[in-house]
Amino acid sequence: MLIDYLGGLLSNDMGMDLGTANCLIYVKDKGIVLREPSVVALDRDSGEVKAVGSKAKQMLGRTPANIVAVRPMKNGVIADFEVTQEMIRYFIRSVHTRKSLLRPRIVIGIPSDITGVERRAVEDAAKQAGAREVYLIEEPMASAMGADLPITEPHASMIVDIGGGTTEIAVISLGGMVVAKSIDIAGDEITDCIVQYFKKKYNLIIGETTAEDVKINIGSVYPLEEEKTMEVKGRDQTQGLPRTMSVTSEEIRQALLEPVRAIVELVKSTLEETPPELAADLVDRGLVVAGGGSLLRGITELIRKETDIPVHRAADPLSCVALGTGKYLEFLAEGKFKKFL
């Protein structure tokens, strides 16, 4: 206990939201100090890392033949171990001060349905990247903690975290997850549906970055008071030439129907499996949505309409998992982590 306490004083312990789309790092006593895309640019021939994070994301779809920009995380888990290790190492070095005498302890958020092999892959990647100790916390729990839900009370708290690769849903009471569900449909799937929509309906090929801009600027899943329009640039699939066209938010809403419907159905199935006493709590308390997907226009209204319970968006939806790992660090410092979670 004393060794752990002293170790915490002498190192920059950190929490990490190792997401499919973005990586956030929380450093003890400093808050969130890093927020970068989970993208790595590699030399195709030598395997050398050319860029990580924002610089690498800017290269997506724009690299020469010998450079490839990749996302080493898929559906919240490691798809490419070596590249993920390099990415984690880069981020740790970016925030870990040389004044610290010890390597950091790291808390990492992981999907609730992750396998034992995948858990070990995350732990090994973090340790080989420079972590002294690695602790894993399930993302719905971390997100609920980051959203300041009263998870230790004998009442239901429900979190719906719509991330980049996965949507994580949990009903929590007395510090434990009573019901937890996960689906590999989230922000990336929604972006891909926009890409496919333009390809099928307009024979227009657009890139991932353009589709993401469309989602952010005019994407919605519920009728808007004032519908929006946007000009979209891409390559004509038939002629192979650049083309610009105008699209409305109503059209994009149709493109997003299938993935959003899957997320709503997962919310409803989670509620169906919730014990009656806890379900009664949710009638008054409602649920909280977090993650980048919660920023999609109309998502709270749609879930509220489909479930008939109050729906609230977290104060800082993009940071909930990272903030939750930071709170878990506090439990580590107090020596409470064995009896919590």
C-alpha positions in Angstrom: 0.0 0.0 0.0 2.8 2.5 1.0 4.8 1.5 -2.1 1.7 2.1 -4.4 1.2 5.5 -2.7 4.8 6.6 -3.1 4.8 5.3 -6.7 1.8 7.5 -7.4 3.6 10.6 -6.0 6.7 9.9 -8.1 5.0 9.2 -11.5 2.5 10.8 -13.8 -0.3 8.2 -13.4 -2.7 8.5 -16.3 -6.1 7.3 -17.6 -6.6 6.5 -21.3 -9.6 6.3 -23.5 -8.1 4.2 -26.2 -11.0 4.6 -28.7 -11.5 3.5 -32.2 -11.7 7.1 -33.4 -9.9 9.1 -30.8 -7.4 8.7 -27.9 -7.8 10.8 -24.9 -5.3 10.9 -21.9 -6.1 12.1 -18.4 -3.1 12.9 -16.2 -3.6 12.9 -12.4 -4.0 16.4 -11.0 -4.0 17.9 -14.5 -7.1 16.6 -16.2 -7.3 15.8 -19.9 -4.0 16.8 -21.5 -4.2 14.9 -24.9 -7.0 14.5 -27.4 -5.8 13.0 -30.7 -7.3 10.8 -33.5 -6.4 7.1 -33.3 -4.6 7.2 -36.6 -1.0 6.2 -37.5 0.8 7.0 -40.8 3.3 4.3 -41.9 5.9 3.8 -44.6 4.5 0.9 -46.5 8.0 -0.5 -47.3 9.9 0.0 -44.1 7.1 0.0 -41.6 8.5 3.2 -40.1 6.0 5.4 -38.3 5.7 8.8 -40.1 3.0 10.5 -38.1 0.6 9.9 -35.3 -2.7 11.5 -34.3 -3.9 14.7 -36.0 -1.0 14.8 -38.5 -1.7 11.2 -39.5 -5.4 11.8 -39.8 -4.8 14.7 -42.2 -3.1 12.1 -44.5 -6.1 9.9 -44.8 -6.9 9.5 -48.5 -4.1 11.9 -49.4 -0.9 9.8 -49.1 1.5 8.8 -51.8 1.8 5.1 -52.7 4.5 4.4 -50.2 2.7 6.0 -47.2 -0.5 4.5 -45.7 -2.6 6.0 -42.9 -4.3 3.3 -40.7 -6.5 3.0 -37.7 -5.0 0.4 -35.5 -8.1 0.1 -33.3 -11.2 -1.6 -34.7 -14.5 -1.8 -32.7 -12.8 -0.6 -29.6 -10.1 -3.4 -29.6 -6.6 -3.8 -31.1 -6.6 -4.7 -34.7 -2.9 -4.2 -35.3 -0.8 -4.9 -32.1 2.5 -3.4 -33.3 1.0 -0.2 -34.7 -1.2 0.3 -31.6 1.9 -0.2 -29.4 3.7 2.5 -31.3 0.7 4.8 -31.0 0.4 4.3 -27.3 4.1 4.8 -26.8 3.9 8.1 -28.8 1.0 9.4 -26.7 2.6 8.4 -23.4 5.9 10.1 -24.3 3.9 13.2 -25.3 2.4 13.7 -21.8 4.8 11.9 -19.4 7.2 14.4 -18.0 10.8 13.5 -17.6 10.7 14.9 -14.0 8.8 11.8 -12.9 11.1 9.2 -11.4 8.9 6.2 -12.2 7.0 5.0 -15.3 3.3 5.7 -15.0 0.4 3.5 -13.9 -2.3 3.6 -16.6 -6.0 3.0 -16.4 -7.5 2.1 -19.8 -11.2 2.0 -20.8 -12.1 -1.2 -22.7 -15.4 -2.5 -24.3 -17.6 -4.5 -21.9 -17.7 -7.6 -24.1 -13.9 -7.8 -24.8 -12.4 -11.2 -24.8 -9.5 -12.4 -22.5 -7.1 -12.4 -25.4 -8.1 -8.9 -26.3 -7.7 -7.8 -22.7 -4.1 -9.2 -22.6 -3.3 -7.5 -25.9 -4.3 -4.1 -24.5 -2.3 -4.7 -21.3 0.8 -5.9 -23.2 0.6 -3.0 -25.6 0.5 -0.5 -22.8 3.3 -2.2 -20.8 5.6 -2.5 -23.8 4.8 1.2 -24.5 6.1 2.2 -21.1 3.4 1.7 -18.5 4.5 0.4 -15.0 1.2 -1.1 -14.2 -2.0 -1.4 -16.3 -5.6 -1.4 -15.0 -8.6 -2.0 -17.2 -12.0 -0.6 -16.6 -15.1 -1.3 -18.8 -16.1 1.7 -20.9 -19.7 1.9 -19.8 -18.6 2.1 -16.1 -15.9 4.7 -16.9 -18.3 6.7 -19.0 -20.9 6.7 -16.2 -18.2 7.8 -13.7 -17.1 10.6 -16.1 -20.7 11.7 -16.5 -21.0 12.0 -12.7 -23.8 9.5 -12.4 -24.5 8.2 -8.9 -23.3 4.7 -9.7 -22.7 3.6 -6.1 -26.3 4.4 -5.0 -29.0 1.6 -4.8 -30.8 3.2 -7.7 -30.5 2.7 -11.5 -28.2 4.8 -13.6 -28.2 4.1 -17.3 -25.5 5.1 -19.7 -25.6 4.9 -23.5 -22.0 5.6 -24.9 -22.0 5.9 -28.7 -18.3 5.9 -29.6 -16.4 5.5 -32.8 -16.4 1.7 -33.2 -18.9 0.5 -30.6 -22.0 1.6 -28.7 -21.9 0.5 -25.1 -25.0 0.5 -22.9 -25.2 -0.4 -19.2 -27.6 -0.1 -16.3 -25.6 0.4 -13.1 -26.5 0.1 -9.5 -24.4 -0.2 -6.3 -21.2 0.2 -8.2 -21.8 -2.8 -10.6 -23.3 -3.3 -14.0 -26.6 -5.1 -13.7 -27.2 -5.2 -17.5 -24.6 -4.4 -20.1 -24.8 -4.7 -23.9 -22.5 -3.7 -26.8 -22.8 -3.5 -30.5 -20.3 -2.8 -33.3 -22.4 0.0 -34.7 -21.4 3.5 -33.8 -19.9 6.7 -35.3 -17.7 4.9 -37.9 -20.6 2.8 -39.2 -22.8 6.0 -39.5 -20.0 7.7 -41.5 -19.7 4.7 -43.8 -23.5 4.7 -44.4 -23.1 8.3 -45.7 -20.3 7.1 -48.1 -22.4 4.2 -49.4 -25.5 6.5 -49.8 -23.7 8.8 -52.2 -22.2 5.9 -54.0 -25.5 4.1 -54.6 -27.8 7.0 -55.2 -25.6 9.5 -56.9 -22.7 7.5 -58.3 -20.5 9.9 -56.3 -17.4 8.6 -54.5 -16.5 10.6 -51.4 -13.8 10.0 -48.8 -14.2 9.3 -45.1 -13.3 12.9 -44.1 -15.9 14.3 -46.4 -18.6 11.9 -45.1 -17.6 12.9 -41.5 -18.0 16.6 -42.4 -21.5 15.9 -43.9 -22.5 14.0 -40.7 -21.3 16.9 -38.4 -22.7 19.7 -40.5 -26.1 18.4 -41.6 -26.5 14.9 -40.2 -29.7 14.3 -38.1 -31.8 11.4 -37.0 -35.0 13.4 -36.1 -36.8 16.1 -38.1 -35.2 19.5 -37.7 -37.1 22.8 -37.3 -35.2 24.1 -40.2 -33.7 21.5 -42.6 -30.1 22.1 -43.8 -28.3 21.8 -47.2 -24.6 21.3 -48.0 -22.4 21.1 -51.1 -20.5 17.9 -51.3 -17.4 17.3 -53.5 -16.3 13.9 -54.8 -15.5 11.8 -57.8 -18.1 10.7 -60.3 -18.0 6.9 -60.4 -19.0 6.7 -64.1 -16.9 9.5 -65.6 -14.1 9.4 -63.1 -14.1 13.2 -62.9 -14.5 15.6 -59.9 -18.1 16.6 -59.2 -20.0 18.9 -56.8 -23.6 18.4 -55.7 -26.0 19.7 -53.1 -27.6 17.4 -50.5 -30.2 18.0 -47.8 -30.3 17.0 -44.2 -33.5 15.0 -45.0 -31.6 12.8 -47.4 -28.8 12.2 -44.9 -31.4 11.3 -42.3 -32.6 8.5 -44.6 -29.0 7.3 -45.0 -28.6 7.0 -41.3 -31.8 5.2 -40.6 -30.4 1.6 -40.5 -27.4 2.1 -38.0 -29.4 4.4 -35.7 -32.3 2.0 -35.6 -29.9 -0.7 -34.5 -28.7 1.5 -31.6 -32.2 2.4 -30.5 -33.2 -1.3 -30.6 -30.2 -2.1 -28.3 -31.4 0.5 -25.9 -34.8 -1.0 -25.8 -33.6 -4.5 -25.4 -31.4 -3.4 -22.5 -34.4 -1.8 -20.8 -36.4 -5.0 -21.4 -33.8 -7.0 -19.4 -33.6 -4.5 -16.6 -35.1 -5.7 -13.3 -38.5 -4.1 -12.5 -37.3 -2.0 -9.5 -34.4 -0.5 -11.4 -36.6 0.0 -14.5 -39.0 2.0 -12.3 -36.1 4.3 -11.3 -35.3 5.0 -14.9 -38.9 6.3 -15.5 -38.0 9.3 -13.4 -34.2 9.5 -13.7 -34.0 8.6 -17.4 -30.8 7.7 -19.2 -27.6 9.6 -20.2 -26.1 9.5 -23.6 -22.4 10.1 -24.1 -19.6 9.7 -26.7 -19.2 11.5 -30.1 -22.4 9.8 -31.5 -24.5 11.5 -28.8 -23.8 14.8 -30.6 -25.7 13.7 -33.7 -28.7 16.0 -34.1 -31.9 14.5 -32.8 -30.5 11.4 -31.1 -31.8 12.3 -27.7 -35.3 13.2 -29.1 -35.4 9.9 -31.0 -34.4 7.7 -28.0 -36.9 9.6 -25.8 -39.7 9.0 -28.3 -38.9 5.3 -28.7 -38.5 4.5 -25.0 -40.8 7.1 -23.4 -38.2 7.9 -20.7 -36.2 11.1 -20.2 -32.9 11.3 -22.1 -30.1 13.6 -21.1 -26.8 14.3 -22.9 -23.7 14.3 -20.7 -22.1 17.7 -20.0 -18.9 16.7 -21.8 -19.9 13.7 -23.9 -16.6 13.4 -25.8 -14.6 13.1 -22.5 -16.7 10.9 -20.3 -14.6 7.7 -20.6 -11.3 9.6 -20.1 -12.7 11.5 -17.1 -14.0 8.2 -15.7 -10.5 6.7 -15.9 -9.2 9.7 -14.0 -11.7 9.1 -11.2 -10.6 5.5 -11.1 -7.1 6.7 -10.6 -8.4 8.4 -7.4 -9.6 5.0 -6.2 -6.2 3.5 -7.0 -4.5 6.3 -5.0 -6.9 5.5 -2.0 -6.3 1.8 -2.3 -10.0 1.2 -3.0 -9.8 -0.3 -6.4 -10.1 -3.9 -5.2 -13.5 -3.4 -3.7 -14.8 -1.0 -6.4 -15.9 -2.4 -9.8 
